[in-house]
Amino acid sequence: MTVWPDKFILEGKTAVVTGGAGLIGEEIVKALAEAKADVIIGDIDTDTGKRLEEKLSKEGLEIDFINLDINDQNSILDIIKSVEDRYGTIDIWINCAYPRTDDWGEKFEDISYESLEKNVDMHLNGYFLCCQKIAEYMKKKEGGIIINFSSIYGTVGPRFDIYEDTDMTMPAPYSMIKGGIISFTKYLATYYAKYNIRVNAVCPGGVYDGQKESFVKKYGQNTPMGRMAEPEEIAGPVLFLCSEAASYITGEVLMIDGGWTAW
C-alpha cells in the first residue's frame, strides 16, 4: 500500500490563488491543478486571468478565473460565495497578489508618505482583508490552509550593490510590508490553530523574469546556489504546504532562496 505519494494529492480540494495570473501565481495554479485540486485564479487583471484559464483548461486542468480585488471586502466575499456555490467549499487560500503603485521603485529618500501609505494599504492591508474573511469562513467548516507570500526582504536587509548599473532598487515599503506579513502569519497561526486552520508564509528570493544581465550575475554571486529561482521552484514548496504531508506545520516561515539568507 502506497501512503506517502497520496499525501501530496489534492483531489477533492478547492484552492483560490490571489494574484494567480502573475509570474509565480501561474506556476502555483498549475502545480495545485496537476495535484488534482480544483483551482480558482483570483486576480484583478481580467484579460490575463481569462487567457490563463483558457490555456490551462485546454491542458485538461480544472481551472476557473474569478475577478478579485483584494482591497475590496465585497469582492473577497463575492469570490468566497461564488466558489462555495460551485464547488461546495474552499480548502486552500494562497495570498500571492502583488499590488503596487505606479511610482513603485523610488529610492528611499524620494518616497512620498502618500505613496507609502497607499502601498501598505493595497498590499499588507489587502492580505489582512483576505485572511480575515477566509479564516472566518474556514472556522465555520473547521479546517483550512492559508499561505501568505512574504520575501527574503521581510527577514533580512537588501544588498543594494546588486542594483548598481540598473534602474532597479528594493523599495522600502516592500521590506515593511513583507516583514509585516511574517508577523501577521504567526499571529493567525496561533489564533486559528484550534479550528484546524494552518497558516504559513513563504519567503522567495529573487525570481528570474528577464532582468538585466548584470543584475542576474550579481544576484547569483550573492547566493550559495549561484543563480536566481525559476517560478516553478517557488510553486513546489507551496504545494507541499498545501498537502497532508505538511499537516503538522503552522506558523512556519519557509525560505525559498537558494541559500541567500544562510550567508
VENBEL-V459175 format. One record per helix or strand. SS is the DSSP state (2 for helix, 1 for strand). FROM is the first residue (numbers start at 0). LEN is the number of residues. If there is no record, write none. Layout:
BEGIN
ss;from;len
SS;FROM;LEN
SS;FROM;LEN
END
This chain:
BEGIN
ss;from;len
2;3;4
1;13;5
2;22;12
1;37;6
2;45;13
1;62;5
2;72;15
1;91;4
2;107;3
2;112;10
2;123;18
1;143;6
2;151;3
2;159;4
2;171;24
1;196;8
1;206;1
2;212;9
1;228;1
2;230;12
2;243;3
1;252;4
2;259;3
END
